[in-house]
Amino acid sequence: MIVLLGVLVVVIGFATKRNALLVVAAAGIITGLLGGLSPAKVLAAFGEGFAGSRAVTIFAITLPVIGLLERYGLQEQARTLIARFGRLTTGRFLALYLGLRQIGAAVGLTNVFGHAQTVRPLAVPMAEGAAERRYGQLPARTREKIRSFAAGADNVGLFFGEDVFLAVGSILLITGFVNTTYGTHLEPLHLALWAIPTALCAFVVHGWRLLRLDRFLERELLAANVRPATAEGAAR
């Protein structure tokens, strides 16, 4: 039972808002030492875990590439591109992105889109550009609102789209656990088919929220433009 003190370290670290990486590393070291492992074996366990999940560190390659693209005008080109589509509003664009994200995740392309490689350098500038085309310069609060909706569209699309793909880890984990625990013969195809209605409902519900974003922007930005005009008239 004493090895469970590592869990206590995680709880205390997160409760006190410490660095998550340091908290997890400290918990792992403490758990290993209390479990009777030598410092060399603890270090070896960390190395094996890192080598077994190398895909997690792919951001070390992705971020410099995205940074170079942004330095040479990627976001500006995204804003220029969205300006050519006059009828594509911020909400409509994000709803389109949501659909593409879900379709990509449903066929296993979970890494084609994403926060680092798509949302920040492309989706956010295009969503902001669509709003700027209609309302002009955006306040900082409105920009943060648009960015949060863009990130949410990516999250919802991935979360509800990837379960439609047969070979995704969550599907294989569920089927393996259920078949082993309950002695059944659940096929991944069954779960994938039942995930389709859920994915469609998620698209409808969140797509509706994204389309409502246009009404929110119009109401907020028009009110912001009316207030300075009223104040200027009163000053005269």
Disulfide bonds with the S-S distance in Angstrom:
none
